[in-house]
Amino acid sequence: MGVLDGRTALVTGGGRGIGAAVAEGLAAEGATVLVSDAGVSVDGTGRDAGPAESVVAGITSRGGKAFADTTDITDFAACADLIDRAAETLGGLDVVVNAAGILRDGMVFKMSEQDWDAVVSVHLKGTFNVTRHAAAWWRENRGGQYRLITFTSMSGLQGAPSQPNYAAAKMGIVGLTFSCANALRNYGVRSNAIAPIAGTRMTQGIKGGGSMDYSDSNVRLSPKNCVPPVVYLASVQSDWLNRRVIFAGNGRISLMSNPVIEREIVSASGTWDIPTAFAEIETSFKEAVLYPNIFDKPPAS
């Protein structure tokens, strides 16, 4: 018996990396899974049915239930067909996992319009396309325990310098996820995001850089280590959890804080003059920005 017995799930980007690990993990816990992956290269070019079919073959060989799909998620109309096909093939649609993605890295002062558009189209528009049609299906079939699971990134949450397109799209996904959490909760949907860290083909370009070992030998960064919180979010037990970001990987599962007011200045009159605003901003905000850890603050002279 698995914790997802009887549940149905669509996983985009399910042919490789974290998406494949998620599809396999959901199936191992009893879910029937539609593995959707266009089989493109890291930069989004080409097309290959092989990755999705290979993941499905592995799942079925272990006794699981899975089906392959190669929909281009940047195509709005095609995603409408994808959701209808998923619901019909699986016998319902309890869970949607948006894990598809590509990379076209570059510093913002060198990035081409084409590289910006391609990454935003797959990550942000693609997540919207799938989510929009799934939301319509859930609204028409209310009464279930539905789950929307998106994938953001620490690249967006922290602002990776060489990934302005990827970072912007991933932060956009957080906003979309939170909006859906508020808009769809009355239809039985819970909407949360995963911020993963794992060694995949997308991290191959940064191997040997920094302090993180993304090589295949580092089992802590296996894509499989990102799966447990996704399985939990996909389960009926997660009904209490909505509008949050969960970090997963490297042996950690972390609840990220939502944006909150850290410090605030208030004008008694409701308006500000420039000199007063300058003075109050520096007095109230500067220390928190420069010395977020109180122990970093230099001693008073």
C-alpha positions in Angstrom: 0.0 0.0 0.0 1.3 3.4 -1.0 0.4 6.8 0.5 -0.8 7.9 -3.0 -2.9 4.8 -3.8 -5.8 5.9 -6.1 -4.3 9.3 -6.8 -3.6 10.6 -10.3 -0.8 12.9 -11.3 0.5 14.8 -14.2 4.3 15.7 -14.1 5.7 18.0 -16.7 9.4 17.8 -17.3 9.1 14.2 -16.1 11.5 12.7 -18.5 14.8 13.7 -16.9 16.4 14.9 -13.7 14.2 16.0 -10.8 11.0 15.6 -12.9 11.8 12.0 -13.6 12.6 11.3 -9.9 9.3 12.9 -9.0 7.3 10.9 -11.5 9.0 7.7 -10.3 8.4 8.6 -6.7 4.8 9.4 -7.1 4.3 6.1 -9.0 6.2 4.1 -6.4 3.7 5.4 -3.8 0.7 4.2 -5.8 -0.2 7.2 -8.0 -1.1 6.7 -11.7 1.2 9.2 -13.5 1.2 10.9 -16.9 4.9 11.7 -17.6 4.9 14.7 -19.9 8.3 15.7 -21.5 9.0 17.1 -24.9 12.5 15.7 -24.7 14.3 18.9 -25.6 17.9 19.7 -24.9 19.0 21.8 -22.0 18.6 25.0 -24.1 15.2 24.0 -25.3 16.0 22.9 -28.8 15.1 19.6 -30.4 12.5 17.1 -29.5 12.6 13.5 -28.4 9.9 11.1 -27.1 12.6 8.9 -25.6 13.0 10.4 -22.1 9.3 10.2 -21.2 8.9 6.8 -22.7 12.0 5.6 -20.8 10.7 6.8 -17.4 7.3 5.2 -18.1 9.0 1.9 -19.0 10.9 1.9 -15.8 7.7 2.7 -13.8 5.7 -0.1 -15.4 8.5 -2.6 -15.1 8.3 -2.1 -11.3 4.5 -2.7 -11.3 3.5 1.0 -11.4 1.0 2.7 -13.7 2.3 5.4 -16.0 1.8 6.9 -19.5 4.0 9.0 -21.7 3.3 12.4 -23.3 5.4 14.9 -25.3 3.2 18.1 -25.2 5.0 21.4 -25.8 3.9 23.3 -22.7 4.7 26.7 -24.3 1.6 26.0 -26.5 -1.5 27.3 -24.7 -4.0 25.3 -26.8 -1.9 22.1 -26.6 -2.0 22.4 -22.8 -5.8 22.4 -22.9 -5.6 19.1 -24.8 -3.0 17.8 -22.4 -5.2 18.4 -19.3 -8.2 16.8 -21.0 -6.1 13.8 -22.1 -4.6 13.5 -18.7 -8.0 13.4 -16.9 -9.3 10.9 -19.4 -6.3 8.7 -19.5 -5.7 8.7 -15.7 -9.4 8.7 -14.7 -9.1 12.1 -13.0 -6.5 14.7 -12.2 -5.6 15.0 -8.5 -2.1 16.4 -8.8 -0.3 18.6 -11.2 3.5 19.0 -10.9 5.1 21.7 -13.1 8.8 20.7 -13.3 9.7 21.4 -16.9 12.5 23.8 -17.6 15.4 24.9 -19.8 18.5 27.0 -19.3 20.1 29.8 -21.4 22.4 31.5 -19.0 24.2 34.8 -19.4 24.9 38.1 -17.6 22.0 40.6 -18.0 24.2 43.0 -20.0 24.9 40.3 -22.6 21.6 38.4 -22.7 19.7 38.3 -26.0 16.0 38.9 -26.2 15.7 35.4 -27.7 17.4 33.8 -24.7 15.2 35.8 -22.3 12.0 34.9 -24.1 12.8 31.2 -24.5 13.4 30.6 -20.7 10.5 32.7 -19.6 8.3 30.9 -22.2 9.1 27.4 -20.8 9.2 28.1 -17.1 6.7 30.9 -16.5 4.3 30.7 -19.4 4.5 26.9 -19.5 3.6 26.7 -15.8 0.7 29.1 -16.5 -0.5 27.2 -19.5 -0.7 23.9 -17.7 -2.0 25.4 -14.5 -4.7 27.5 -16.2 -6.3 24.5 -17.9 -5.9 22.3 -14.8 -7.6 25.0 -12.7 -10.5 25.1 -15.1 -10.9 21.3 -14.9 -10.7 21.4 -11.0 -13.3 24.2 -11.0 -15.6 22.1 -13.1 -14.9 19.0 -11.0 -14.9 20.5 -7.5 -15.0 18.3 -4.5 -11.7 16.6 -4.8 -8.5 17.0 -2.9 -6.4 18.6 -5.6 -2.8 19.7 -5.5 -0.8 22.2 -7.6 2.9 21.8 -7.1 5.2 24.2 -8.9 9.0 24.4 -9.1 10.8 27.6 -8.2 14.6 27.9 -7.5 17.1 29.4 -5.1 18.4 31.1 -8.2 15.3 33.3 -8.1 15.0 33.5 -4.4 18.6 34.6 -4.0 19.2 36.2 -7.4 21.8 34.2 -9.3 23.9 36.7 -11.2 24.3 34.8 -14.5 20.6 33.7 -14.7 18.4 36.8 -14.9 15.9 35.1 -17.2 15.8 31.9 -15.1 15.6 33.8 -11.8 12.9 36.1 -13.1 10.8 33.2 -14.3 11.2 31.3 -11.1 10.2 34.2 -9.0 7.2 34.7 -11.3 6.2 31.1 -10.6 6.2 31.9 -6.9 3.7 34.7 -7.5 1.6 32.5 -9.7 1.6 29.8 -7.1 0.5 32.1 -4.3 -2.2 33.6 -6.5 -3.5 30.1 -7.3 -3.4 29.2 -3.6 -5.7 32.1 -2.8 -7.9 31.7 -5.9 -8.4 28.0 -5.9 -8.6 26.9 -2.3 -12.4 26.9 -2.3 -12.3 24.4 -5.1 -10.3 21.9 -3.0 -6.9 22.9 -4.5 -3.8 23.4 -2.4 -1.0 25.3 -4.2 2.7 25.2 -3.1 6.1 25.5 -4.6 9.3 23.4 -4.3 12.7 25.1 -4.3 15.0 22.1 -5.1 18.8 21.6 -5.1 20.1 18.6 -6.9 22.7 17.5 -9.4 21.1 17.3 -12.9 22.1 18.1 -16.4 21.1 21.7 -15.6 23.9 21.9 -13.0 26.6 20.4 -15.1 27.8 23.8 -16.2 28.6 24.8 -12.6 30.4 21.6 -11.5 33.6 22.5 -9.9 32.4 26.0 -9.2 31.8 27.3 -5.7 31.6 25.0 -2.7 28.8 22.7 -3.9 29.7 19.4 -5.4 27.1 18.6 -8.1 28.8 15.5 -9.3 26.9 12.2 -9.6 29.0 10.8 -6.7 27.4 13.2 -4.2 24.4 11.2 -3.1 23.1 14.1 -1.0 22.4 16.0 -4.2 20.6 13.1 -5.9 17.3 14.2 -7.5 15.6 11.5 -5.4 16.3 13.6 -2.2 13.9 16.2 -3.5 11.0 13.7 -3.9 9.7 13.1 -0.3 8.2 16.6 0.2 6.7 16.5 -3.3 5.0 13.2 -2.4 3.8 14.7 0.9 2.3 17.7 -1.0 0.6 15.3 -3.4 -1.0 13.4 -0.6 -4.4 14.0 1.0 -2.5 14.6 4.3 -1.2 18.0 3.0 -4.7 19.7 3.1 -3.5 22.1 5.8 -0.5 23.4 3.7 -1.1 26.2 1.2 0.7 29.1 -0.3 4.2 28.2 0.8 7.6 27.4 -0.6 9.4 24.2 0.5 13.2 23.9 0.0 14.3 20.3 -0.8 17.6 18.6 -1.3 21.1 18.1 0.2 19.6 16.2 3.1 17.3 19.1 4.0 13.6 19.9 3.8 12.9 23.5 4.8 9.9 25.7 5.2 10.8 29.0 3.6 9.3 32.2 5.1 6.8 34.1 3.0 7.6 37.8 2.5 6.9 39.8 5.6 7.5 43.4 6.7 10.9 43.5 8.5 11.0 47.1 9.5 8.6 50.0 9.0 8.5 53.7 9.4 5.2 55.5 9.6 4.4 59.2 9.1 2.0 60.6 11.7 0.6 62.9 9.0 0.4 60.3 6.3 2.8 62.1 4.1 6.6 62.4 3.8 9.0 65.2 2.9 12.3 64.1 1.3 14.7 65.1 4.1 12.7 63.3 6.8 12.2 60.2 4.6 16.0 60.1 3.9 16.8 60.4 7.6 14.2 57.8 8.8 15.1 55.3 6.1 18.8 55.4 7.1 18.0 55.3 10.8 15.5 52.4 10.6 16.6 50.3 7.6 20.3 50.7 7.1 21.4 48.7 10.1 19.1 45.8 9.3 20.5 45.7 5.7 24.1 46.0 6.5 24.2 44.0 9.7 21.3 41.4 9.4 23.2 39.4 12.1 23.5 41.5 15.2 26.9 39.9 15.9 28.3 41.4 12.6 27.7 44.9 13.9 30.9 46.7 14.8 31.1 47.8 18.4 30.1 51.4 19.1 33.1 53.7 19.2 
